[in-house]
Amino acid sequence: MKSVLGTSERIYVDIEGLITLGSSFLEEAFGGLVRESGFKRSDVEKYIVIEFKDPSLKFYSDEISKYIREA
């Protein structure tokens, strides 16, 4: 069964190795999927997986989740 994102597979976003990600970029890229592109919040949360190994990057994952929830 295909999701509203057009695939039954998860989409992995690897943020490992990034020095910084701007909050405006994160909000527009991830919150915009719900707000502007019309994807269901539940599908975005289910099918998009943020990957990282460095524990200091968890902050970005938490921010992305917040922007999706608030969209």
N, C-alpha and C positions, 0 to 999 in steps of 0.2 A: 504494500500500500504506500503510495507516494504522499509525502507531506505537502503542505502548502508551499514549502520552500522548493518543491520540485524534485525531491530526492528522498529515498528511504534511508539514505546513508547520513551519518553525521558529518558536519563540516568542521574541520579542525583549524583553529586559528592559533598558530604558534607565536607567542610573544617573547620567547626566550631570546636573550641577547640584546633586546632593545634597551636603550638607555632611558628614554622617556617617551611617553605617549600623552599628548595634550588632551585635557578633559573635553574640549570642544570637538576634537576628532572622535573620541570614544562615544560621546553622546550622539553625534550625528551618524556615525557609522552603525552603532548598535541600537540605540534608541530610535534612530531613523528607520530601521527595518520595520518597526512596529508602527510608528507614528506616520511616516511618509510613504512607506512602501506597502502598507496594509497587511503585513504578515501578522498572524496571530502571535501574541506574546508567548503562549504555551509552546508553539512550534519553534520559535526562536530559542527559547530556553532549552527545549528538548534536543534540537538538532545542531546547534552551534556549541562547540566545545572549545574553551580557551585552554591552551596547553602551555605549561611552563614548569621548569624544575627548580629554578631559583625562588626560594620562599619569599624574597622581598618583592616579587612580582605578583603575589597574591592580591596586593592592593589594587592592581589594575583589573584583575578578575572580579573583585568585589565591586569596583566602580562600574564595570561593564554590566554586571547583573543589576545594579541599582538603576542604570539608565534604561535597561530593558523593562524593568518593573514600573518605572515612572512614566514611560512613554504612553 
